[in-house]
Amino acid sequence: MSPLIALSSRLGASRRVGAAVSAVVSPLVAPAVERVRAWPVESQLRARRNAMVAGTALAARRAEREDVEAFLAARTPGVRADETPSVAPHAAHHAAHHAAHH
């Protein structure tokens, strides 16, 4: 047998082994590769969902704060609801005062 035919025979056997290995490994690796490819999309969707939940919670807290301010303003003589100070500046002042004295 000539060296060229022997080499060709070995390459053919190597290709068949490579194809067989690929057929076995591919089903094992494919799910992992698909998870890696899907991760950025899933991560972005989770981040967007978290941001929407947080935004909804903040809007609810803001509405509740405004309702309380309006309620208190209605019971304070001479103060209109749109003239009441926001709770946030008071809370910031209180936190700064508390930090400076403790």
Beta strands, then each sheet from edge to edge (+ up, - down):
end
